[in-house]
């Protein structure tokens, strides 16, 4: 009787990755590069040289300044201040002879944002994003003393200052005609910067007042009298009930007149 030799499990022979396997690996690395915000390149390519990174940063700074200068068409003096961040240190980019800055869709050169850098001339195209912080300093008005709600603002209530317009999403009231004579919508405290929504045109009549309704159409003008259903603020809309019980909406011209344009 012979004894059977015990079977020994042998490791499976190593098989090199097939062409299809390498393709899957490359595709996976490409997706990883896309998630990191740059095109994947082989690990043998090193990080960009400090000189190249510095040159790209200067190029981005110059490009942003040119874009902002082209947008400044208003009469108010604005002083931009641009801070360009650094590229992700983990990125490994192919050499590039020409880099083009661009503004990604849905972004603007305002506050904390980003711009794109893409290689337009090199062995392998790549695309990265560079963080930026754009401050835009311009004229504004700050409250000098407490102003109760409903009080018309005068020149003594405020003082001129310079602020970063990007510090808030609410626009600054930069021109005196934007606030002078208008009434505060709420109690204003010293140091507050005047912005939209903090003042409104003065009230010239109250609900229930009899007002003259001026109806203007093409080639004709009609005048009637009605009862105001809402308070009237200069330049704002007000609702008026006419003698026939119809309710019309028009623009307040003065303390006695509401205009309706047909």
C-alpha positions in Angstrom: 0.0 0.0 0.0 1.5 3.3 -1.1 1.0 6.6 0.7 -0.4 9.4 -1.4 1.9 12.5 -1.5 0.3 15.5 0.1 -0.7 18.2 -2.4 1.0 21.6 -1.9 -0.8 24.7 -3.1 1.4 26.6 -5.5 1.2 30.3 -5.9 -0.4 31.5 -9.1 2.2 32.6 -11.6 2.6 36.3 -12.0 1.0 37.6 -15.1 1.9 41.0 -16.4 -1.0 43.4 -16.9 -2.5 43.2 -20.3 -3.0 46.2 -22.6 -6.6 46.4 -21.5 -5.5 46.3 -17.9 -3.1 49.2 -18.3 -5.8 51.1 -20.1 -8.1 50.7 -17.1 -5.4 51.9 -14.8 -4.7 54.9 -16.9 -8.3 55.7 -17.1 -8.6 55.5 -13.3 -5.7 57.8 -12.8 -7.1 60.2 -15.3 -10.4 60.3 -13.3 -8.3 60.9 -10.1 -6.5 63.8 -11.8 -9.8 65.3 -12.8 -11.1 65.2 -9.3 -7.9 67.0 -8.1 -8.5 69.7 -10.7 -5.7 68.8 -13.1 -5.0 66.4 -15.9 -3.1 63.3 -14.8 0.4 63.0 -15.8 3.0 60.3 -15.1 4.7 60.4 -11.7 8.0 60.8 -13.4 7.1 64.4 -14.1 8.1 66.5 -11.2 6.3 69.4 -9.6 6.6 72.7 -11.6 9.9 74.5 -10.9 9.6 77.5 -8.5 10.6 79.8 -11.4 7.7 78.5 -13.5 5.2 78.8 -10.7 6.3 82.3 -10.0 6.0 83.2 -13.7 2.5 81.8 -13.8 1.5 83.7 -10.7 2.7 87.0 -12.2 0.9 86.2 -15.4 -2.3 85.5 -13.5 -1.9 88.8 -11.5 -1.4 90.8 -14.7 -4.3 89.1 -16.4 -6.7 89.8 -13.5 -5.6 93.5 -13.4 -6.3 93.8 -17.1 -9.7 92.3 -16.7 -10.7 94.5 -13.8 -9.4 97.6 -15.6 -11.6 96.8 -18.6 -14.7 96.5 -16.3 -14.2 99.9 -14.6 -16.4 102.0 -16.8 -18.3 103.9 -14.1 -17.5 107.4 -12.8 -16.6 106.3 -9.3 -12.9 105.7 -8.5 -12.2 102.1 -7.5 -8.9 100.7 -6.3 -8.5 96.9 -6.8 -6.3 94.8 -4.5 -5.5 91.4 -5.8 -4.1 88.4 -3.9 -3.2 85.3 -5.9 -2.9 82.0 -4.0 -0.7 79.0 -4.7 -1.2 75.9 -6.7 -1.9 72.6 -4.9 1.6 71.3 -4.0 0.4 67.8 -4.8 0.0 68.6 -8.5 2.5 67.2 -11.0 2.2 69.0 -14.3 3.8 68.4 -17.7 6.2 71.1 -19.0 4.3 73.8 -20.8 5.6 76.5 -23.1 2.5 78.7 -23.0 -0.1 79.0 -20.2 -3.4 80.8 -20.6 -5.4 82.2 -17.7 -9.2 82.2 -18.0 -12.3 82.8 -15.9 -14.3 79.6 -15.2 -18.0 79.6 -15.9 -20.1 80.8 -13.0 -17.3 82.7 -11.3 -16.4 86.4 -11.2 -13.4 88.6 -10.2 -15.0 89.7 -7.0 -14.1 88.6 -3.4 -12.8 85.1 -2.9 -12.9 83.3 -6.2 -10.6 81.4 -8.5 -9.3 81.5 -12.1 -8.2 78.7 -14.4 -4.8 78.1 -15.9 -4.5 75.8 -18.9 -1.6 74.6 -20.9 -2.1 75.8 -24.4 1.3 74.6 -25.8 3.0 71.5 -24.4 3.4 67.8 -24.7 0.3 67.1 -22.6 -2.6 69.6 -22.0 -3.5 70.2 -18.4 -5.9 72.5 -16.5 -5.7 73.7 -12.9 -7.4 76.2 -10.7 -5.7 79.0 -8.8 -7.4 80.6 -5.7 -7.6 84.4 -5.7 -9.0 87.1 -3.5 -10.0 90.3 -5.2 -10.8 93.3 -3.0 -12.2 96.4 -4.6 -11.8 99.6 -2.5 -14.1 102.5 -3.2 -16.0 105.4 -1.7 -18.7 104.9 0.8 -20.5 106.7 3.6 -20.5 105.6 7.3 -23.0 106.6 9.9 -21.5 109.2 12.3 -24.3 109.4 14.9 -27.4 107.3 15.8 -30.2 107.8 13.3 -33.7 106.6 14.4 -35.8 104.7 12.0 -37.9 106.9 9.8 -35.6 109.9 10.1 -34.4 111.6 6.9 -30.6 111.5 6.5 -28.6 114.7 6.3 -25.0 115.4 5.5 -24.3 115.8 9.2 -25.4 112.2 9.9 -22.6 110.5 7.8 -19.0 110.8 6.9 -17.0 109.7 3.8 -14.8 106.6 4.0 -13.2 104.0 1.8 -14.4 100.4 2.1 -14.0 97.1 0.4 -17.0 96.8 -1.8 -16.7 93.0 -2.0 -17.0 92.7 1.8 -20.8 92.3 1.5 -23.2 91.1 -1.1 -25.4 94.2 -0.5 -24.2 97.1 -2.7 -22.8 100.3 -1.2 -24.6 103.6 -1.4 -21.7 105.5 -2.8 -23.3 108.7 -4.2 -24.9 111.3 -2.0 -28.0 111.3 -4.1 -28.5 107.7 -3.1 -29.2 108.5 0.5 -29.4 112.3 1.1 -32.9 113.2 2.2 -34.0 109.5 2.3 -35.3 108.1 5.6 -33.7 105.3 7.5 -35.6 102.0 7.3 -34.3 100.9 10.7 -32.2 102.3 13.6 -28.7 103.1 12.3 -25.7 103.0 14.5 -22.4 104.8 14.3 -19.8 103.1 12.1 -22.4 101.3 9.9 -21.7 101.6 6.1 -24.8 102.8 4.1 -26.0 100.1 1.8 -29.0 99.3 -0.2 -32.1 98.6 1.9 -31.0 100.8 4.8 -32.7 103.9 3.5 -35.8 104.6 1.4 -37.4 107.7 -0.2 -39.3 109.9 2.3 -43.0 109.3 3.0 -45.1 112.1 1.5 -48.7 110.8 2.3 -50.3 108.2 4.4 -52.8 105.5 3.6 -56.3 107.0 3.5 -55.2 110.3 2.1 -57.0 111.7 -1.0 -54.6 111.9 -3.9 -54.7 113.1 -7.5 -54.4 110.2 -10.0 -52.7 111.2 -13.2 -53.3 108.7 -16.0 -51.0 109.1 -19.0 -51.4 107.3 -22.3 -50.3 107.7 -25.8 -51.7 111.1 -26.8 -53.9 111.7 -23.8 -53.8 112.5 -20.1 -56.7 111.9 -17.6 -57.0 113.2 -14.0 -59.1 111.8 -11.2 -59.2 111.6 -7.4 -58.8 108.5 -5.3 -58.0 107.2 -1.8 -54.5 106.0 -1.1 -54.6 102.4 0.2 -50.9 102.4 1.1 -48.4 105.0 2.4 -46.7 107.0 -0.4 -43.0 107.2 -0.7 -41.4 109.4 -3.4 -40.6 107.4 -6.5 -42.1 104.2 -5.1 -45.4 102.5 -6.1 -48.6 103.1 -4.2 -52.1 101.6 -4.6 -55.1 103.9 -5.0 -58.9 103.0 -4.9 -60.8 105.0 -7.5 -64.5 106.2 -7.0 -65.7 103.2 -9.1 -64.0 100.9 -6.5 -61.3 99.8 -8.9 -57.7 99.7 -7.4 -54.9 101.1 -9.5 -51.1 101.0 -8.8 -48.9 104.0 -9.8 -45.7 105.9 -9.0 -45.7 108.6 -6.3 -44.7 111.9 -7.9 -45.2 114.2 -4.9 -47.3 114.6 -1.8 -50.5 114.8 -3.8 -50.0 113.0 -7.0 -49.8 109.3 -8.2 -48.9 108.8 -11.8 -50.2 105.8 -13.8 -48.6 105.1 -17.2 -50.5 103.1 -19.7 
